[in-house]
Amino acid sequence: MLILQFLKTDPKARYQGYTFFFKEGFCWNNVLNPNARLLKAKMKSASVNDVGSMSLSSLSEFVPNYYLVCLLNSELLFDYYREFINCTVNIQINDIRQIPVIIPSVEDLSKVKPDFENAVNLKKSVAKNKATEEAISVALNTTEMRINDFIENLYEI
């Protein structure tokens, strides 16, 4: 953190971006498989950002990062993204900023958070070699369907 303090005070240091280093948020790959059906966003821990994995973080306590990850991983907003924002394989940070975000109520957040946490725990079990993708596929599909239904109801589709 000493380096960050130096960047804040040294007049020769580049100012741009230091407030975003080591900040938690969410990210996605900058290149999408042309046959993909989702953007596949994920949570990211505090780290230095790089163009290889674009990152954003919520500035509002009313719109937590996990909620934004759920939106970006939904089929509804993927279809919106492909039809109205960008149909190429390159996912730009300004594209993501154009996605319409409904500010959730506390009740909405309490509905989607358990499903988000369940999906994360399922994927972590694979990463820790406690389960295989095949073993969690039914539970993960069920969770993803609940999140998709939640988002469709939220956007009144």
C-alpha positions in Angstrom: 0.0 0.0 0.0 3.0 2.3 0.3 3.2 2.4 -3.5 -0.4 3.6 -3.7 0.4 6.4 -1.2 3.3 7.4 -3.4 1.1 7.5 -6.5 -1.4 9.7 -4.6 1.3 12.3 -3.6 4.0 12.2 -6.3 3.3 14.9 -8.9 5.2 12.9 -11.6 3.1 9.7 -10.9 0.3 8.7 -13.2 -2.9 9.5 -11.3 -5.3 7.5 -13.5 -6.7 4.4 -12.0 -5.0 4.1 -8.6 -8.2 4.3 -6.7 -9.4 1.2 -8.6 -6.4 -1.0 -7.8 -7.0 -3.6 -5.0 -10.7 -3.1 -5.1 -13.2 -6.0 -5.0 -15.7 -6.2 -7.8 -16.7 -8.4 -10.7 -15.1 -9.3 -14.0 -15.5 -11.1 -17.3 -13.2 -12.1 -20.1 -12.7 -9.6 -22.8 -13.3 -12.1 -25.6 -16.5 -14.1 -25.8 -16.9 -17.5 -27.5 -18.9 -16.7 -30.7 -21.4 -19.5 -29.8 -21.7 -18.5 -26.1 -25.1 -18.1 -24.4 -23.9 -16.1 -21.4 -21.4 -13.3 -20.6 -20.0 -15.4 -17.6 -19.2 -12.7 -15.1 -17.7 -13.6 -11.8 -16.7 -12.0 -8.5 -13.1 -10.9 -8.2 -11.0 -10.3 -5.1 -8.9 -7.2 -4.5 -6.3 -7.1 -7.2 -4.7 -5.0 -9.9 -6.9 -4.8 -13.0 -5.8 -5.8 -16.5 -7.4 -5.5 -19.9 -7.4 -9.3 -20.2 -10.2 -9.4 -17.6 -12.3 -6.2 -17.5 -13.5 -5.3 -14.0 -16.2 -3.1 -12.5 -17.4 -2.6 -9.0 -20.6 -1.2 -7.6 -20.5 2.3 -6.2 -23.9 1.8 -4.4 -24.6 -0.3 -1.3 -28.1 -0.8 -2.8 -26.6 -2.6 -5.8 -24.1 -5.2 -4.6 -21.6 -6.8 -6.8 -23.2 -10.2 -6.5 -26.5 -8.8 -7.8 -24.7 -7.4 -10.9 -23.0 -10.8 -11.5 -26.4 -12.4 -11.4 -27.7 -9.9 -13.9 -24.8 -10.3 -16.3 -25.0 -14.1 -16.1 -28.7 -14.1 -17.0 -30.0 -15.2 -20.3 -32.3 -12.2 -20.6 -29.5 -9.6 -20.2 -27.2 -11.6 -22.5 -29.9 -11.5 -25.2 -30.3 -7.8 -24.6 -26.6 -7.3 -24.8 -26.3 -9.2 -28.1 -29.3 -7.5 -29.8 -28.9 -3.9 -28.6 -25.4 -3.3 -27.4 -22.7 -5.4 -29.1 -22.9 -8.5 -31.3 -19.2 -9.0 -31.6 -17.0 -11.3 -29.6 -15.3 -8.4 -27.8 -16.9 -7.4 -24.5 -15.9 -3.8 -23.7 -16.3 -2.2 -20.3 -18.5 0.5 -21.8 -20.8 -2.1 -23.3 -21.4 -3.5 -19.8 -22.1 0.0 -18.5 -24.9 0.3 -21.0 -26.9 -2.6 -19.6 -30.0 -1.4 -17.9 -29.9 -2.2 -14.2 -33.0 -2.2 -12.1 -32.2 -1.1 -8.5 -33.3 -4.1 -6.4 -35.3 -3.8 -3.2 -34.0 -5.4 0.0 -36.6 -8.2 -0.6 -35.3 -8.8 -4.1 -31.7 -9.1 -2.8 -32.8 -11.5 -0.1 -34.4 -13.7 -2.9 -31.4 -13.8 -5.2 -28.5 -13.9 -2.7 -29.0 -17.5 -1.6 -29.0 -18.7 -5.2 -25.9 -16.7 -6.0 -24.1 -18.2 -3.0 -25.3 -21.7 -3.9 -23.9 -21.3 -7.4 -20.6 -20.0 -6.1 -20.3 -22.9 -3.6 -21.1 -25.4 -6.3 -18.3 -24.0 -8.5 -15.9 -23.9 -5.6 -16.5 -27.5 -4.9 -15.3 -28.3 -8.4 -12.3 -26.0 -8.1 -11.3 -27.8 -4.8 -11.7 -31.2 -6.5 -14.5 -32.1 -4.1 -16.9 -32.6 -7.0 -16.9 -32.8 -10.8 -18.8 -30.5 -13.3 -21.0 -33.5 -14.1 -21.8 -34.1 -10.4 -23.0 -30.5 -9.8 -24.6 -30.0 -13.2 -28.2 -30.7 -12.1 -28.0 -28.5 -9.0 -26.2 -25.7 -10.9 -28.8 -25.8 -13.7 -31.6 -25.6 -11.2 -29.9 -22.6 -9.4 -29.3 -20.9 -12.7 -32.9 -21.4 -13.8 -34.1 -19.8 -10.5 -31.8 -16.8 -11.1 -33.0 -16.5 -14.6 -36.7 -16.6 -13.4 -35.9 -14.0 -10.8 -34.4 -11.6 -13.3 -37.3 -12.2 -15.8 -39.8 -11.3 -13.1 -37.7 -8.3 -12.0 -37.7 -7.0 -15.6 -41.4 -8.0 -16.0 -40.8 -10.3 -18.9 
